[in-house]
Amino acid sequence: MRLIQVAQYADDLERAARFYSELLAVQPTAVFDPPGLLFFDLDGLRLLLERGAPRALLYLEVPDVRKSVRELRGRGVEVVAEPQVIFSHNDGLLGPVGTDEWMAFIRDSEGNTVGLVSRHPAEPAPRDAGVN
């Protein structure tokens, strides 16, 4: 079994199409209006933006959360939570061993919160200045 589609609320499909086309760097796969459906293909997973859908919390992988947030802020996108390390992968259960998972949250054009995620080599713990 695999996930094939995720739905997200969108009131204005044209506005949502512009926002997500720029965010995802892909064009919509299909638009059906009426009834108000907008699809994007994300490597085989369909993202459906729909007037009748409930709000969902999407997490999108980006190459570098810090850089993405800077670029999005420069385009006027609201940053809900700044980039920060939320987890260090020490055992490989949720991500590659030796990486830190960075996360930030933005607000999309329809008022939904969207998580941005990237993994980077773990940063060494700061050394105590008084210890040799």
N, C-alpha and C positions, 0 to 999 in steps of 0.2 A: 504494500500500500504506500502511496506517496501523495503528498499535497499537490493539487493541480491548480487551485484557484483561491485567491483571497479577495474579499470584497471590502471596499472602503466607501464611506459616505462622501458624496460630492453633490453640492447644490447646483453649481454652475459648471456644466461639463466643459465649456470652452475655456473658462478660467483654469479649471483643473487640468485640462489637456496641456495648456501652456506651462503651468507650474511643473507638472510631472514630466513633460517632455524635456524640460531644461534640467530638472533634478536627476532624471534617470539617463539622460543623453540618448534617448530613443524616442521615436515617434509612436503614436498610438497604432495598435494593430487593427482595431476596428472600432467604429462608433455606430451605435444604433439609437437614434433619437427622432421620434419616440421609439422606445419607452424611456430612454435616458440611461444608456449603458455605454461606457468607454473602457476599452481594453488595452492593456500593455502586455507584451510578452517579456518576462524577465527570466531568460534562460530556461524556458519550458514551464515556468509558473506564470499563470495569468493573474495580473492585477486588474480587478474590475472596479472601476469607480462608478458608483450608481446613486441616483437620487434616493432610492428606497432602502439603501443598505444602512446598517447601524455603523456607528463609529468604531473603528478598530485601532489598535496600536501596532503599526508596522515598524519593523526593524530592517533597515537597509544597510548592506555592507558597502562601504566606500573604501578607497585605498588609504586615505588618511583623514580621520575625523577632524583633526585640528585644522588642516588645510581646507576641507570642505566647509566647515563652519565659518572660517574667515571669508571664503568666496560667497557663501550664501548670505552672510550678514551684509557684505558689500552690495548685494543685489536687493537688499531691503527685507530679507526673510527674517522673521522673528526667531530668535534663539531662546528656547525655553530653559534649557540647562546646558551649561558650558561643558566642553570636552573634559573628561576625567577618566582615569583608570578605574574600572569597576571590578576587575578580577584578574588575578595572575594565574595562568595555566601551569600548574606544577605537575599534574598527573595525567593530562591528555584526555580527560573525560569530556570536556566541553570545547576544547580547542588545542592547538599545537602546544606541546610542552615547551616552556621557556618563552612564552609570549605573554604580553599584557593585553587585555581587552579594554579598548577605549570606547566610550559611549558619550553621545550628546543627543539633545532633543531639540527639534525645530517645530514650528507651526506651519502647516501647509496652507494653501490658498483657501481651503474650505473650513479652516478652524480645527483640523485634526492634528494631534501630536504625532510626529514621526521620529523614531529613533534612528540614529546613524551610528554604525559600529565599524571599528577597524581593529586589527590585531597587529602588534609590533613587537620586535624583540624586547624581552623584559629589560627594564632599566635597572642597573645595579642599585641596591639599597644605599642611601647616603651613609657615608662613614662618619663616625663620631670624631669631631675635630680633636678631641683630647686623647684619643686612643691611637697608638702606633701599630 
